[in-house]
Amino acid sequence: MEREELADFLRRRRKGIRPAEVGITDGPRRRTPGLRREEVAMLAGMSVDYVVRLEQGRSSQPSAQLLVALARALRLSDDERDHLFHLAGHRPPPADGVARPARAGLVRLLDLLGDAPAMVLSDLGEVLAQNRASVLLAGDLTGFTGDRRYVVYRWFTDPGTRAVHVPEERDHHARRLVADLRAAAGRRSGDPTVTGLVDRLRAASSDFRTLWAEHEVAVRRADRKTFLHPRVGRLRMDCETLVTPDQRQQLLVLTPADAGARERLELLRVLGSEEFPLGAPGASGP
């Protein structure tokens, strides 16, 4: 770990960000350029004291999870994020197997989308980043671990996941999830991450085994789904998916499909966020 280099890099990146870039109002009392340390701490979900110690070269080695959070908070490019990992004495997350953190450009798009719920996903359905509107609509879906980080795994092993969808859409959604996983398995032929996930799903769910045997293939690009939200009721949303050139990450944008959904989404923004349990109210994810 190169503490002094890491400290200098973090200080310079913090001072190089305009507050407006991360959704923070640039008030008249701000005398220094860039973000304050407490703002970086808030965005990264860590203590101000730890941010101070990192910038002063006095910290213990940060974990890979903390580095991912810092990279998102500081809006680092992919190259800058890899450099951050190297300075902290870690290998950057691999391009294959476990999903890399959300691409910096996609995270910036989340910021720009503002009131439109949006999230960044891996090609296996791991939610890598969400904007505030997405968290209000679907809950925080970024903290799952193990196989539960895959939306398709939660769908077929956790009944509560399916409960947030209207009954008449559940079969359609299940088929879309399996067909999308089949497409990913074809692109990543022989990848043990994918084959292991499929094997564990086949062992855990007879419904999955049945659908997998049908060999339907379809990349999810556009869809419509109805959220059953505990605070505002039904929201019928159109789902549009933009895929990166390597097809490893996706930007999912949700827009109201009718006037009723538009009104309920606006009401949800007015009500503001409340601390939901992990994955609630929309534990199914995208």
PyRosetta script that sets phi, psi and omega in degrees:
from pyrosetta import init, pose_from_sequence

init()
pose = pose_from_sequence("MEREELADFLRRRRKGIRPAEVGITDGPRRRTPGLRREEVAMLAGMSVDYVVRLEQGRSSQPSAQLLVALARALRLSDDERDHLFHLAGHRPPPADGVARPARAGLVRLLDLLGDAPAMVLSDLGEVLAQNRASVLLAGDLTGFTGDRRYVVYRWFTDPGTRAVHVPEERDHHARRLVADLRAAAGRRSGDPTVTGLVDRLRAASSDFRTLWAEHEVAVRRADRKTFLHPRVGRLRMDCETLVTPDQRQQLLVLTPADAGARERLELLRVLGSEEFPLGAPGASGP")
pose.set_psi(1, 128.2)
pose.set_omega(1, -179.8)
pose.set_phi(2, -101.0)
pose.set_psi(2, 88.3)
pose.set_omega(2, -169.9)
pose.set_phi(3, -62.1)
pose.set_psi(3, -45.1)
pose.set_omega(3, -177.2)
pose.set_phi(4, -67.1)
pose.set_psi(4, -43.4)
pose.set_omega(4, 177.6)
pose.set_phi(5, -64.2)
pose.set_psi(5, -40.0)
pose.set_omega(5, 178.4)
pose.set_phi(6, -63.8)
pose.set_psi(6, -44.3)
pose.set_omega(6, -179.8)
pose.set_phi(7, -61.1)
pose.set_psi(7, -45.1)
pose.set_omega(7, -179.5)
pose.set_phi(8, -64.6)
pose.set_psi(8, -41.8)
pose.set_omega(8, -179.4)
pose.set_phi(9, -62.1)
pose.set_psi(9, -45.1)
pose.set_omega(9, -179.0)
pose.set_phi(10, -65.9)
pose.set_psi(10, -41.1)
pose.set_omega(10, 178.7)
pose.set_phi(11, -61.4)
pose.set_psi(11, -46.4)
pose.set_omega(11, -176.9)
pose.set_phi(12, -66.9)
pose.set_psi(12, -39.6)
pose.set_omega(12, 178.7)
pose.set_phi(13, -67.3)
pose.set_psi(13, -38.7)
pose.set_omega(13, 178.9)
pose.set_phi(14, -63.0)
pose.set_psi(14, -43.8)
pose.set_omega(14, -177.7)
pose.set_phi(15, -73.7)
pose.set_psi(15, -15.4)
pose.set_omega(15, -178.1)
pose.set_phi(16, -90.6)
pose.set_psi(16, 1.3)
pose.set_omega(16, -178.4)
pose.set_phi(17, -103.7)
pose.set_psi(17, 130.9)
pose.set_omega(17, 173.0)
pose.set_phi(18, -80.7)
pose.set_psi(18, 134.6)
pose.set_omega(18, -178.2)
pose.set_phi(19, -51.2)
pose.set_psi(19, -37.6)
pose.set_omega(19, -178.2)
pose.set_phi(20, -62.0)
pose.set_psi(20, -25.9)
pose.set_omega(20, -179.9)
pose.set_phi(21, -65.2)
pose.set_psi(21, -24.0)
pose.set_omega(21, -178.2)
pose.set_phi(22, -115.5)
pose.set_psi(22, 18.0)
pose.set_omega(22, 175.2)
pose.set_phi(23, 80.4)
pose.set_psi(23, 21.4)
pose.set_omega(23, 180.0)
pose.set_phi(24, -108.5)
pose.set_psi(24, 130.8)
pose.set_omega(24, -179.8)
pose.set_phi(25, -67.7)
pose.set_psi(25, 130.3)
pose.set_omega(25, -179.9)
pose.set_phi(26, -89.1)
pose.set_psi(26, 89.0)
pose.set_omega(26, -175.0)
pose.set_phi(27, -74.3)
pose.set_psi(27, 170.5)
pose.set_omega(27, -175.9)
pose.set_phi(28, -70.4)
pose.set_psi(28, -19.2)
pose.set_omega(28, -176.8)
pose.set_phi(29, -85.0)
pose.set_psi(29, -1.5)
pose.set_omega(29, -177.3)
pose.set_phi(30, -76.9)
pose.set_psi(30, 116.9)
pose.set_omega(30, -176.2)
pose.set_phi(31, -104.6)
pose.set_psi(31, -18.1)
pose.set_omega(31, -177.6)
pose.set_phi(32, -111.5)
pose.set_psi(32, 150.6)
pose.set_omega(32, 179.8)
pose.set_phi(33, -70.9)
pose.set_psi(33, 156.6)
pose.set_omega(33, 174.1)
pose.set_phi(34, 78.4)
pose.set_psi(34, -160.7)
pose.set_omega(34, -178.8)
pose.set_phi(35, -89.5)
pose.set_psi(35, 153.6)
pose.set_omega(35, 169.9)
pose.set_phi(36, -80.6)
pose.set_psi(36, 158.6)
pose.set_omega(36, 179.6)
pose.set_phi(37, -62.0)
pose.set_psi(37, -37.7)
pose.set_omega(37, -179.8)
pose.set_phi(38, -67.0)
pose.set_psi(38, -27.6)
pose.set_omega(38, 177.1)
pose.set_phi(39, -72.8)
pose.set_psi(39, -39.6)
pose.set_omega(39, 174.9)
pose.set_phi(40, -62.1)
pose.set_psi(40, -43.0)
pose.set_omega(40, 179.2)
pose.set_phi(41, -60.2)
pose.set_psi(41, -42.6)
pose.set_omega(41, 179.6)
pose.set_phi(42, -63.9)
pose.set_psi(42, -46.2)
pose.set_omega(42, -178.0)
pose.set_phi(43, -66.7)
pose.set_psi(43, -31.9)
pose.set_omega(43, -177.1)
pose.set_phi(44, -92.2)
pose.set_psi(44, -10.2)
pose.set_omega(44, -180.0)
pose.set_phi(45, 70.7)
pose.set_psi(45, 39.4)
pose.set_omega(45, 178.1)
pose.set_phi(46, -135.3)
pose.set_psi(46, 173.1)
pose.set_omega(46, -176.1)
pose.set_phi(47, -76.5)
pose.set_psi(47, 150.4)
pose.set_omega(47, 176.1)
pose.set_phi(48, -62.8)
pose.set_psi(48, -38.5)
pose.set_omega(48, -179.5)
pose.set_phi(49, -59.0)
pose.set_psi(49, -39.1)
pose.set_omega(49, -179.1)
pose.set_phi(50, -70.1)
pose.set_psi(50, -38.1)
pose.set_omega(50, 176.2)
pose.set_phi(51, -61.2)
pose.set_psi(51, -42.6)
pose.set_omega(51, 178.3)
pose.set_phi(52, -60.2)
pose.set_psi(52, -47.1)
pose.set_omega(52, -178.7)
pose.set_phi(53, -64.7)
pose.set_psi(53, -36.7)
pose.set_omega(53, 176.0)
pose.set_phi(54, -61.6)
pose.set_psi(54, -44.3)
pose.set_omega(54, -177.2)
pose.set_phi(55, -74.2)
pose.set_psi(55, -16.8)
pose.set_omega(55, 177.5)
pose.set_phi(56, -100.2)
pose.set_psi(56, 3.2)
pose.set_omega(56, 178.8)
pose.set_phi(57, 70.4)
pose.set_psi(57, 27.9)
pose.set_omega(57, -176.8)
pose.set_phi(58, -115.3)
pose.set_psi(58, 8.4)
pose.set_omega(58, -172.1)
pose.set_phi(59, -88.7)
pose.set_psi(59, 161.9)
pose.set_omega(59, 166.4)
pose.set_phi(60, -73.3)
pose.set_psi(60, 171.4)
pose.set_omega(60, -179.5)
pose.set_phi(61, -66.6)
pose.set_psi(61, 122.6)
pose.set_omega(61, 178.4)
pose.set_phi(62, -69.0)
pose.set_psi(62, 148.1)
pose.set_omega(62, 178.1)
pose.set_phi(63, -74.7)
pose.set_psi(63, 164.4)
pose.set_omega(63, 176.9)
pose.set_phi(64, -61.2)
pose.set_psi(64, -35.6)
pose.set_omega(64, 179.6)
pose.set_phi(65, -64.2)
pose.set_psi(65, -40.9)
pose.set_omega(65, 177.8)
pose.set_phi(66, -66.6)
pose.set_psi(66, -36.5)
pose.set_omega(66, 178.6)
pose.set_phi(67, -65.4)
pose.set_psi(67, -39.3)
pose.set_omega(67, 176.4)
pose.set_phi(68, -60.9)
pose.set_psi(68, -43.6)
pose.set_omega(68, 179.9)
pose.set_phi(69, -64.1)
pose.set_psi(69, -40.7)
pose.set_omega(69, 177.8)
pose.set_phi(70, -65.2)
pose.set_psi(70, -41.5)
pose.set_omega(70, 179.9)
pose.set_phi(71, -61.1)
pose.set_psi(71, -39.3)
pose.set_omega(71, 178.2)
pose.set_phi(72, -69.2)
pose.set_psi(72, -44.0)
pose.set_omega(72, -177.6)
pose.set_phi(73, -62.0)
pose.set_psi(73, -38.5)
pose.set_omega(73, -177.0)
pose.set_phi(74, -91.2)
pose.set_psi(74, 2.6)
pose.set_omega(74, 177.7)
pose.set_phi(75, 53.7)
pose.set_psi(75, 47.4)
pose.set_omega(75, -179.4)
pose.set_phi(76, -72.1)
pose.set_psi(76, 145.8)
pose.set_omega(76, 172.0)
pose.set_phi(77, -70.5)
pose.set_psi(77, 170.8)
pose.set_omega(77, 179.5)
pose.set_phi(78, -60.0)
pose.set_psi(78, -42.1)
pose.set_omega(78, 179.6)
pose.set_phi(79, -66.5)
pose.set_psi(79, -41.6)
pose.set_omega(79, 178.6)
pose.set_phi(80, -64.5)
pose.set_psi(80, -38.4)
pose.set_omega(80, 178.6)
pose.set_phi(81, -63.7)
pose.set_psi(81, -43.5)
pose.set_omega(81, 178.0)
pose.set_phi(82, -62.8)
pose.set_psi(82, -39.0)
pose.set_omega(82, 178.0)
pose.set_phi(83, -62.8)
pose.set_psi(83, -40.9)
pose.set_omega(83, 177.4)
pose.set_phi(84, -58.4)
pose.set_psi(84, -44.4)
pose.set_omega(84, 179.2)
pose.set_phi(85, -62.4)
pose.set_psi(85, -43.3)
pose.set_omega(85, -179.7)
pose.set_phi(86, -62.1)
pose.set_psi(86, -45.3)
pose.set_omega(86, -179.6)
pose.set_phi(87, -61.7)
pose.set_psi(87, -33.4)
pose.set_omega(87, -178.4)
pose.set_phi(88, -85.3)
pose.set_psi(88, 1.7)
pose.set_omega(88, 177.1)
pose.set_phi(89, 82.6)
pose.set_psi(89, 23.9)
pose.set_omega(89, 178.5)
pose.set_phi(90, -119.9)
pose.set_psi(90, 152.8)
pose.set_omega(90, 169.4)
pose.set_phi(91, -77.4)
pose.set_psi(91, 137.2)
pose.set_omega(91, 175.6)
pose.set_phi(92, -59.5)
pose.set_psi(92, 150.2)
pose.set_omega(92, 178.2)
pose.set_phi(93, -55.0)
pose.set_psi(93, 137.8)
pose.set_omega(93, -175.7)
pose.set_phi(94, -68.5)
pose.set_psi(94, 154.9)
pose.set_omega(94, 177.9)
pose.set_phi(95, -73.9)
pose.set_psi(95, -25.7)
pose.set_omega(95, -179.4)
pose.set_phi(96, -110.4)
pose.set_psi(96, 167.6)
pose.set_omega(96, 178.6)
pose.set_phi(97, 73.2)
pose.set_psi(97, -118.9)
pose.set_omega(97, -179.9)
pose.set_phi(98, -62.9)
pose.set_psi(98, 137.8)
pose.set_omega(98, -174.6)
pose.set_phi(99, -64.5)
pose.set_psi(99, 140.1)
pose.set_omega(99, 171.8)
pose.set_phi(100, -69.7)
pose.set_psi(100, 162.2)
pose.set_omega(100, 171.8)
pose.set_phi(101, -58.6)
pose.set_psi(101, 160.2)
pose.set_omega(101, -179.8)
pose.set_phi(102, -55.6)
pose.set_psi(102, 136.5)
pose.set_omega(102, 179.2)
pose.set_phi(103, -60.1)
pose.set_psi(103, 141.7)
pose.set_omega(103, -175.4)
pose.set_phi(104, -58.3)
pose.set_psi(104, -39.9)
pose.set_omega(104, -179.9)
pose.set_phi(105, -64.3)
pose.set_psi(105, -35.8)
pose.set_omega(105, 178.2)
pose.set_phi(106, -70.3)
pose.set_psi(106, -36.3)
pose.set_omega(106, 177.2)
pose.set_phi(107, -63.9)
pose.set_psi(107, -38.6)
pose.set_omega(107, 177.5)
pose.set_phi(108, -64.3)
pose.set_psi(108, -37.4)
pose.set_omega(108, 176.8)
pose.set_phi(109, -63.4)
pose.set_psi(109, -36.9)
pose.set_omega(109, 175.9)
pose.set_phi(110, -57.4)
pose.set_psi(110, -43.7)
pose.set_omega(110, 179.0)
pose.set_phi(111, -61.7)
pose.set_psi(111, -43.1)
pose.set_omega(111, -175.5)
pose.set_phi(112, -70.6)
pose.set_psi(112, -27.5)
pose.set_omega(112, -177.5)
pose.set_phi(113, -70.8)
pose.set_psi(113, -21.8)
pose.set_omega(113, 171.7)
pose.set_phi(114, 59.7)
pose.set_psi(114, -109.5)
pose.set_omega(114, -173.4)
pose.set_phi(115, -79.3)
pose.set_psi(115, -6.9)
pose.set_omega(115, 178.1)
pose.set_phi(116, -85.0)
pose.set_psi(116, 120.1)
pose.set_omega(116, 178.2)
pose.set_phi(117, -59.0)
pose.set_psi(117, 131.2)
pose.set_omega(117, -178.7)
pose.set_phi(118, -153.0)
pose.set_psi(118, 153.3)
pose.set_omega(118, 179.2)
pose.set_phi(119, -150.5)
pose.set_psi(119, 157.9)
pose.set_omega(119, 175.5)
pose.set_phi(120, -107.3)
pose.set_psi(120, 131.1)
pose.set_omega(120, -178.6)
pose.set_phi(121, -126.2)
pose.set_psi(121, 154.5)
pose.set_omega(121, 168.2)
pose.set_phi(122, -78.4)
pose.set_psi(122, 171.0)
pose.set_omega(122, 179.7)
pose.set_phi(123, -70.6)
pose.set_psi(123, -8.8)
pose.set_omega(123, 175.9)
pose.set_phi(124, -101.5)
pose.set_psi(124, 5.1)
pose.set_omega(124, 175.4)
pose.set_phi(125, 90.0)
pose.set_psi(125, 19.3)
pose.set_omega(125, 172.9)
pose.set_phi(126, -82.6)
pose.set_psi(126, 128.3)
pose.set_omega(126, 176.9)
pose.set_phi(127, -80.5)
pose.set_psi(127, 114.6)
pose.set_omega(127, -175.0)
pose.set_phi(128, -94.9)
pose.set_psi(128, -26.4)
pose.set_omega(128, 179.7)
pose.set_phi(129, -162.5)
pose.set_psi(129, 149.9)
pose.set_omega(129, 177.3)
pose.set_phi(130, -138.4)
pose.set_psi(130, 151.4)
pose.set_omega(130, 168.4)
pose.set_phi(131, -90.5)
pose.set_psi(131, 173.2)
pose.set_omega(131, -174.4)
pose.set_phi(132, -61.2)
pose.set_psi(132, -40.5)
pose.set_omega(132, -179.0)
pose.set_phi(133, -61.8)
pose.set_psi(133, -36.1)
pose.set_omega(133, 178.5)
pose.set_phi(134, -67.8)
pose.set_psi(134, -39.7)
pose.set_omega(134, 178.7)
pose.set_phi(135, -64.9)
pose.set_psi(135, -40.4)
pose.set_omega(135, 178.0)
pose.set_phi(136, -62.1)
pose.set_psi(136, -38.5)
pose.set_omega(136, -177.2)
pose.set_phi(137, -78.5)
pose.set_psi(137, -45.8)
pose.set_omega(137, -169.1)
pose.set_phi(138, -116.6)
pose.set_psi(138, -1.4)
pose.set_omega(138, -175.0)
pose.set_phi(139, 83.6)
pose.set_psi(139, 171.5)
pose.set_omega(139, 178.5)
pose.set_phi(140, -81.5)
pose.set_psi(140, 114.0)
pose.set_omega(140, -175.7)
pose.set_phi(141, -109.4)
pose.set_psi(141, 14.4)
pose.set_omega(141, -174.5)
pose.set_phi(142, -96.6)
pose.set_psi(142, -6.2)
pose.set_omega(142, -171.8)
pose.set_phi(143, -102.6)
pose.set_psi(143, 6.1)
pose.set_omega(143, 179.2)
pose.set_phi(144, -70.4)
pose.set_psi(144, 152.5)
pose.set_omega(144, 178.7)
pose.set_phi(145, -127.9)
pose.set_psi(145, 168.4)
pose.set_omega(145, 179.6)
pose.set_phi(146, 60.5)
pose.set_psi(146, -152.3)
pose.set_omega(146, -179.3)
pose.set_phi(147, -65.9)
pose.set_psi(147, -20.2)
pose.set_omega(147, -178.6)
pose.set_phi(148, -68.5)
pose.set_psi(148, -12.3)
pose.set_omega(148, 177.1)
pose.set_phi(149, -73.0)
pose.set_psi(149, -14.2)
pose.set_omega(149, 177.6)
pose.set_phi(150, -91.1)
pose.set_psi(150, 123.7)
pose.set_omega(150, -177.5)
pose.set_phi(151, -60.1)
pose.set_psi(151, -36.8)
pose.set_omega(151, -179.3)
pose.set_phi(152, -65.1)
pose.set_psi(152, -34.7)
pose.set_omega(152, 178.5)
pose.set_phi(153, -69.0)
pose.set_psi(153, -42.9)
pose.set_omega(153, 179.0)
pose.set_phi(154, -63.8)
pose.set_psi(154, -38.3)
pose.set_omega(154, -177.4)
pose.set_phi(155, -59.4)
pose.set_psi(155, -43.1)
pose.set_omega(155, -174.4)
pose.set_phi(156, -92.4)
pose.set_psi(156, -6.0)
pose.set_omega(156, -178.9)
pose.set_phi(157, -121.7)
pose.set_psi(157, -11.1)
pose.set_omega(157, -177.5)
pose.set_phi(158, -126.2)
pose.set_psi(158, 105.6)
pose.set_omega(158, -179.2)
pose.set_phi(159, -57.6)
pose.set_psi(159, -30.5)
pose.set_omega(159, 179.5)
pose.set_phi(160, -63.0)
pose.set_psi(160, -26.4)
pose.set_omega(160, 178.2)
pose.set_phi(161, -65.2)
pose.set_psi(161, -44.3)
pose.set_omega(161, -178.9)
pose.set_phi(162, -71.3)
pose.set_psi(162, -23.0)
pose.set_omega(162, -174.9)
pose.set_phi(163, -66.4)
pose.set_psi(163, -18.9)
pose.set_omega(163, -179.1)
pose.set_phi(164, -85.2)
pose.set_psi(164, 3.6)
pose.set_omega(164, 176.2)
pose.set_phi(165, -112.0)
pose.set_psi(165, 147.1)
pose.set_omega(165, 176.9)
pose.set_phi(166, -65.2)
pose.set_psi(166, 142.3)
pose.set_omega(166, -174.5)
pose.set_phi(167, -54.2)
pose.set_psi(167, -38.0)
pose.set_omega(167, -175.4)
pose.set_phi(168, -70.0)
pose.set_psi(168, -11.2)
pose.set_omega(168, 179.8)
pose.set_phi(169, -103.8)
pose.set_psi(169, -6.9)
pose.set_omega(169, -170.6)
pose.set_phi(170, -67.0)
pose.set_psi(170, -41.1)
pose.set_omega(170, 179.5)
pose.set_phi(171, -64.6)
pose.set_psi(171, -42.7)
pose.set_omega(171, 177.9)
pose.set_phi(172, -59.9)
pose.set_psi(172, -45.1)
pose.set_omega(172, -177.5)
pose.set_phi(173, -65.4)
pose.set_psi(173, -41.2)
pose.set_omega(173, 178.6)
pose.set_phi(174, -59.7)
pose.set_psi(174, -44.8)
pose.set_omega(174, -179.8)
pose.set_phi(175, -64.5)
pose.set_psi(175, -38.8)
pose.set_omega(175, 179.2)
pose.set_phi(176, -65.6)
pose.set_psi(176, -39.9)
pose.set_omega(176, 178.8)
pose.set_phi(177, -63.2)
pose.set_psi(177, -44.8)
pose.set_omega(177, -178.0)
pose.set_phi(178, -69.4)
pose.set_psi(178, -41.1)
pose.set_omega(178, 179.4)
pose.set_phi(179, -64.3)
pose.set_psi(179, -36.7)
pose.set_omega(179, 178.3)
pose.set_phi(180, -68.6)
pose.set_psi(180, -40.9)
pose.set_omega(180, 177.1)
pose.set_phi(181, -64.2)
pose.set_psi(181, -37.4)
pose.set_omega(181, 178.1)
pose.set_phi(182, -62.7)
pose.set_psi(182, -40.1)
pose.set_omega(182, 177.8)
pose.set_phi(183, -64.2)
pose.set_psi(183, -42.2)
pose.set_omega(183, 178.1)
pose.set_phi(184, -63.7)
pose.set_psi(184, -40.2)
pose.set_omega(184, 179.2)
pose.set_phi(185, -63.1)
pose.set_psi(185, -35.2)
pose.set_omega(185, 177.2)
pose.set_phi(186, -67.8)
pose.set_psi(186, -42.6)
pose.set_omega(186, 179.3)
pose.set_phi(187, -66.7)
pose.set_psi(187, -35.0)
pose.set_omega(187, -175.2)
pose.set_phi(188, -110.3)
pose.set_psi(188, 47.7)
pose.set_omega(188, -177.1)
pose.set_phi(189, -55.2)
pose.set_psi(189, 127.4)
pose.set_omega(189, 178.9)
pose.set_phi(190, 85.1)
pose.set_psi(190, -4.8)
pose.set_omega(190, 179.8)
pose.set_phi(191, -69.5)
pose.set_psi(191, 119.4)
pose.set_omega(191, -177.0)
pose.set_phi(192, -64.2)
pose.set_psi(192, -24.6)
pose.set_omega(192, 176.4)
pose.set_phi(193, -62.7)
pose.set_psi(193, -42.9)
pose.set_omega(193, -178.1)
pose.set_phi(194, -75.9)
pose.set_psi(194, -47.5)
pose.set_omega(194, -177.9)
pose.set_phi(195, -63.5)
pose.set_psi(195, -36.6)
pose.set_omega(195, 178.3)
pose.set_phi(196, -66.2)
pose.set_psi(196, -40.9)
pose.set_omega(196, 178.3)
pose.set_phi(197, -62.5)
pose.set_psi(197, -44.7)
pose.set_omega(197, 179.8)
pose.set_phi(198, -62.6)
pose.set_psi(198, -44.0)
pose.set_omega(198, -179.5)
pose.set_phi(199, -61.8)
pose.set_psi(199, -41.6)
pose.set_omega(199, -178.6)
pose.set_phi(200, -70.2)
pose.set_psi(200, -35.6)
pose.set_omega(200, 176.5)
pose.set_phi(201, -67.2)
pose.set_psi(201, -41.0)
pose.set_omega(201, 178.8)
pose.set_phi(202, -63.2)
pose.set_psi(202, -34.5)
pose.set_omega(202, 178.8)
pose.set_phi(203, -74.8)
pose.set_psi(203, -29.1)
pose.set_omega(203, -172.8)
pose.set_phi(204, -91.4)
pose.set_psi(204, -23.7)
pose.set_omega(204, -170.0)
pose.set_phi(205, -140.3)
pose.set_psi(205, 121.1)
pose.set_omega(205, 175.0)
pose.set_phi(206, -69.5)
pose.set_psi(206, -34.0)
pose.set_omega(206, 177.3)
pose.set_phi(207, -61.5)
pose.set_psi(207, -42.8)
pose.set_omega(207, 177.8)
pose.set_phi(208, -64.1)
pose.set_psi(208, -43.4)
pose.set_omega(208, -179.8)
pose.set_phi(209, -57.2)
pose.set_psi(209, -42.2)
pose.set_omega(209, -179.4)
pose.set_phi(210, -63.2)
pose.set_psi(210, -47.9)
pose.set_omega(210, -178.5)
pose.set_phi(211, -69.2)
pose.set_psi(211, -37.4)
pose.set_omega(211, 179.8)
pose.set_phi(212, -63.2)
pose.set_psi(212, -36.9)
pose.set_omega(212, -179.0)
pose.set_phi(213, -67.1)
pose.set_psi(213, -21.7)
pose.set_omega(213, 179.9)
pose.set_phi(214, -75.8)
pose.set_psi(214, -15.3)
pose.set_omega(214, 172.9)
pose.set_phi(215, 57.6)
pose.set_psi(215, 39.8)
pose.set_omega(215, 173.0)
pose.set_phi(216, -78.9)
pose.set_psi(216, 139.3)
pose.set_omega(216, -177.2)
pose.set_phi(217, -129.5)
pose.set_psi(217, 125.8)
pose.set_omega(217, 178.1)
pose.set_phi(218, -165.6)
pose.set_psi(218, 119.8)
pose.set_omega(218, 174.8)
pose.set_phi(219, -75.6)
pose.set_psi(219, 130.7)
pose.set_omega(219, -179.3)
pose.set_phi(220, -76.4)
pose.set_psi(220, 114.1)
pose.set_omega(220, 178.0)
pose.set_phi(221, -117.7)
pose.set_psi(221, -36.2)
pose.set_omega(221, 178.8)
pose.set_phi(222, -146.3)
pose.set_psi(222, 143.2)
pose.set_omega(222, -177.4)
pose.set_phi(223, -161.3)
pose.set_psi(223, 173.2)
pose.set_omega(223, 173.7)
pose.set_phi(224, -134.9)
pose.set_psi(224, 134.8)
pose.set_omega(224, -179.1)
pose.set_phi(225, -144.2)
pose.set_psi(225, 156.1)
pose.set_omega(225, -179.9)
pose.set_phi(226, -111.6)
pose.set_psi(226, 117.8)
pose.set_omega(226, 176.2)
pose.set_phi(227, -85.2)
pose.set_psi(227, 138.2)
pose.set_omega(227, 171.5)
pose.set_phi(228, -104.3)
pose.set_psi(228, 95.0)
pose.set_omega(228, -174.2)
pose.set_phi(229, -93.4)
pose.set_psi(229, 133.4)
pose.set_omega(229, -175.3)
pose.set_phi(230, -67.6)
pose.set_psi(230, -16.2)
pose.set_omega(230, -176.5)
pose.set_phi(231, -103.3)
pose.set_psi(231, -31.7)
pose.set_omega(231, -174.6)
pose.set_phi(232, -125.6)
pose.set_psi(232, 0.4)
pose.set_omega(232, 177.2)
pose.set_phi(233, 86.0)
pose.set_psi(233, -148.0)
pose.set_omega(233, -174.2)
pose.set_phi(234, -77.3)
pose.set_psi(234, 135.1)
pose.set_omega(234, 173.1)
pose.set_phi(235, -130.2)
pose.set_psi(235, 114.4)
pose.set_omega(235, 177.9)
pose.set_phi(236, -88.6)
pose.set_psi(236, 116.2)
pose.set_omega(236, -171.7)
pose.set_phi(237, -122.4)
pose.set_psi(237, 140.6)
pose.set_omega(237, 169.9)
pose.set_phi(238, -88.2)
pose.set_psi(238, 138.0)
pose.set_omega(238, -176.7)
pose.set_phi(239, -116.9)
pose.set_psi(239, 121.0)
pose.set_omega(239, 178.6)
pose.set_phi(240, -118.6)
pose.set_psi(240, 130.4)
pose.set_omega(240, -175.6)
pose.set_phi(241, -116.1)
pose.set_psi(241, 126.0)
pose.set_omega(241, 174.0)
pose.set_phi(242, -107.9)
pose.set_psi(242, 132.0)
pose.set_omega(242, -172.1)
pose.set_phi(243, -112.3)
pose.set_psi(243, 139.7)
pose.set_omega(243, 176.3)
pose.set_phi(244, -68.9)
pose.set_psi(244, 159.4)
pose.set_omega(244, -176.8)
pose.set_phi(245, -55.6)
pose.set_psi(245, -34.5)
pose.set_omega(245, 179.5)
pose.set_phi(246, -85.3)
pose.set_psi(246, -0.1)
pose.set_omega(246, 177.2)
pose.set_phi(247, 63.1)
pose.set_psi(247, 18.6)
pose.set_omega(247, -179.3)
pose.set_phi(248, -91.3)
pose.set_psi(248, -20.5)
pose.set_omega(248, 178.0)
pose.set_phi(249, -135.1)
pose.set_psi(249, 153.4)
pose.set_omega(249, -175.8)
pose.set_phi(250, -134.7)
pose.set_psi(250, 145.5)
pose.set_omega(250, 170.7)
pose.set_phi(251, -106.1)
pose.set_psi(251, 115.7)
pose.set_omega(251, 179.8)
pose.set_phi(252, -103.3)
pose.set_psi(252, 122.4)
pose.set_omega(252, -179.9)
pose.set_phi(253, -115.7)
pose.set_psi(253, 131.2)
pose.set_omega(253, -177.9)
pose.set_phi(254, -113.0)
pose.set_psi(254, 128.0)
pose.set_omega(254, 179.0)
pose.set_phi(255, -128.8)
pose.set_psi(255, 147.9)
pose.set_omega(255, -178.6)
pose.set_phi(256, -61.4)
pose.set_psi(256, 135.5)
pose.set_omega(256, -178.7)
pose.set_phi(257, -88.8)
pose.set_psi(257, -11.8)
pose.set_omega(257, 179.9)
pose.set_phi(258, -155.8)
pose.set_psi(258, 174.8)
pose.set_omega(258, -176.8)
pose.set_phi(259, -64.0)
pose.set_psi(259, -37.3)
pose.set_omega(259, 179.9)
pose.set_phi(260, -62.4)
pose.set_psi(260, -43.9)
pose.set_omega(260, 178.5)
pose.set_phi(261, -65.1)
pose.set_psi(261, -36.9)
pose.set_omega(261, 178.7)
pose.set_phi(262, -63.4)
pose.set_psi(262, -41.8)
pose.set_omega(262, 179.2)
pose.set_phi(263, -67.4)
pose.set_psi(263, -41.2)
pose.set_omega(263, -179.1)
pose.set_phi(264, -69.0)
pose.set_psi(264, -35.6)
pose.set_omega(264, 177.2)
pose.set_phi(265, -66.1)
pose.set_psi(265, -40.0)
pose.set_omega(265, 176.6)
pose.set_phi(266, -64.4)
pose.set_psi(266, -41.4)
pose.set_omega(266, 176.7)
pose.set_phi(267, -60.7)
pose.set_psi(267, -40.3)
pose.set_omega(267, 179.6)
pose.set_phi(268, -63.1)
pose.set_psi(268, -39.6)
pose.set_omega(268, 177.4)
pose.set_phi(269, -65.0)
pose.set_psi(269, -37.1)
pose.set_omega(269, 179.2)
pose.set_phi(270, -68.0)
pose.set_psi(270, -42.1)
pose.set_omega(270, 179.5)
pose.set_phi(271, -62.9)
pose.set_psi(271, -32.2)
pose.set_omega(271, 177.7)
pose.set_phi(272, 81.0)
pose.set_psi(272, 176.2)
pose.set_omega(272, -176.1)
pose.set_phi(273, -79.5)
pose.set_psi(273, 151.3)
pose.set_omega(273, 175.0)
pose.set_phi(274, -136.2)
pose.set_psi(274, 151.2)
pose.set_omega(274, -176.7)
pose.set_phi(275, -71.6)
pose.set_psi(275, 102.9)
pose.set_omega(275, 176.6)
pose.set_phi(276, -92.3)
pose.set_psi(276, 154.2)
pose.set_omega(276, 170.6)
pose.set_phi(277, -61.1)
pose.set_psi(277, 159.6)
pose.set_omega(277, -179.2)
pose.set_phi(278, -53.9)
pose.set_psi(278, 126.6)
pose.set_omega(278, 176.7)
pose.set_phi(279, 83.3)
pose.set_psi(279, -7.0)
pose.set_omega(279, 177.8)
pose.set_phi(280, -94.6)
pose.set_psi(280, 152.3)
pose.set_omega(280, 0.3)
pose.set_phi(281, -86.0)
pose.set_psi(281, -9.2)
pose.set_omega(281, -175.1)
pose.set_phi(282, -113.0)
pose.set_psi(282, 64.9)
pose.set_omega(282, -171.3)
pose.set_phi(283, -64.5)
pose.set_psi(283, -9.4)
pose.set_omega(283, 179.2)
pose.set_phi(284, -75.6)
pose.set_psi(284, -19.8)
pose.set_omega(284, -176.7)
pose.set_phi(285, 79.0)
pose.set_psi(285, -146.8)
pose.set_omega(285, -172.3)
pose.set_phi(286, -69.1)
pose.dump_pdb("model.pdb")
